[in-house]
Amino acid sequence: MHGTTGERASGADGSTGERPTGAGDTTARDRTHQDVLRSTDLLTLTAALVAVPSVSGDEQELADLVERRLRARAPRLTVHRVGNNVVARTEDGTARAERVVLAGHLDTVPVMPRGPEPGGAGKVRGLGAVDMKGGLAVMLLLAEQTADSAFDLTFVFYDKEEIGSRRSGMNLLFAEHRPLVVGDLAILLEPTGGAVEAGCQGNLVVELGFDGTRAHTARPWQGVNAIHRAAAALARIAEHTPEPAVIDGLAYRQAMSVVAVEGGVQGNVVPDRCTVRVNFRHAASLDSDAAAAVVTGLAPEADDARVLLSSPPAPPDLRHPLVAALCAATTAPVRPKLGWTDVGRFAVHGIPAVNFGPGDSELAHGPNEVVSEEELADCHAALYKLLSS
């Protein structure tokens, strides 16, 4: 299954993300499309997926190919298309005890200059290789190879994940097509280096507002400087180091950062308004409301506060039988997830979820994304073992 080796560039010219033009490039593009539609070699399939541009908001070409492949090569699955989201699931009426959902996003961050070329055989390099087209390749093969699974299965390929949770295709699917994506366990094939990353941090953004009174800067005592009023809260937040939270034996590091300060009118006016935005990455020991209370508690001087973003955390659920079975199918130790993924979205709907996928997450969103044949094969083997048990 994984016999083909050698380094695979993301396009015929070795470039990443640009749409081919010209007659010769059209041939290369056709060849890429055929590899997406037909290849059963993980390395070749990943390289072909990388060669199809799919920056957030421009996923249609890749979504079309994924849909065509699933309809042609996984006939036991019922395929649903919702915009540029593709969901393939068992709906054959057979009574199975549990449903496992595998999910991955089609989009990448914008095209960027390439860094030094990572060499070596048996690798795919290029935009999206790690985040997360290697995971998509694993999903496509598993969709074809697990016909005899004891589980009902759902494969979700969704768009716009990289541009905010509110615009994410997964948000749309849960809001308007929830029966398509519910299950007893969800596995997000985000890059984890082959380790199960359990749970995830919550992602909270709170905007704090400080009021003042305008005055001429030659006579500042006649006014109240709103920026000065915010200074004590800024210092307090800067000095605050949240303690790690230990859940199911995993230590979730928490972090709080001021990410924006806005205020001022012009150079000769005492400002009458200042806003401070605070990002809090918090563990599942705090729900979103409790996390917001921590932020506002550090700024008692604020005149108002509003939550701009509230992506809920997810607990690790290591005692759940399906989570335990996946952990047993891997060789790497379980670790906590730093950051937010759609694991948190599944958790808020009562569905245990984990991150587990090929590639080093430290390379995501950078110029040197590279995933190896070994990483792809190990991820595939662990999931195949779980789904075939």
Salt bridges, closest charged atoms under 4 A:
GLU7 OE2 - ARG125 NE 2.85
ASP58 OD2 - ARG19 NH2 2.84
GLU61 OE1 - ARG19 NH1 2.56
GLU61 OE2 - ARG29 NH2 3.26
GLU61 OE2 - HIS33 NE2 2.69
ASP64 OD1 - ARG81 NH2 2.89
GLU67 OE2 - ARG71 NE 3.04
GLU67 OE1 - ARG81 NH1 2.53
GLU91 OE2 - HIS80 NE2 2.88
GLU91 OE2 - ARG89 NH1 2.87
ASP92 OD2 - ARG96 NH2 3.08
ASP107 OD1 - HIS105 ND1 3.09
GLU117 OE1 - ARG114 NH2 2.79
GLU117 OE1 - ARG125 NH1 2.91
ASP131 OD1 - HIS105 NE2 3.12
ASP131 OD2 - HIS365 NE2 2.95
GLU144 OE2 - ARG69 NE 2.67
GLU144 OE1 - ARG73 NE 3.10
ASP152 OD1 - ARG96 NH1 2.81
ASP152 OD2 - ARG99 NH2 3.88
GLU161 OE1 - HIS105 NE2 3.29
GLU162 OE2 - HIS105 NE2 3.69
GLU162 OE1 - HIS365 NE2 3.02
GLU190 OE2 - HIS105 NE2 3.45
GLU197 OE2 - ARG335 NE 2.83
GLU197 OE1 - LYS337 NZ 3.40
GLU207 OE2 - ARG277 NE 2.98
GLU207 OE1 - ARG306 NE 3.08
ASP211 OD1 - ARG273 NH1 2.62
ASP248 OD1 - ARG319 NH1 2.49
ASP272 OD2 - ARG214 NE 3.14
GLU301 OE2 - ARG236 NH2 2.75
ASP303 OD2 - ARG229 NH1 2.65
ASP304 OD2 - ARG273 NH1 2.98
ASP342 OD1 - ARG345 NE 2.62
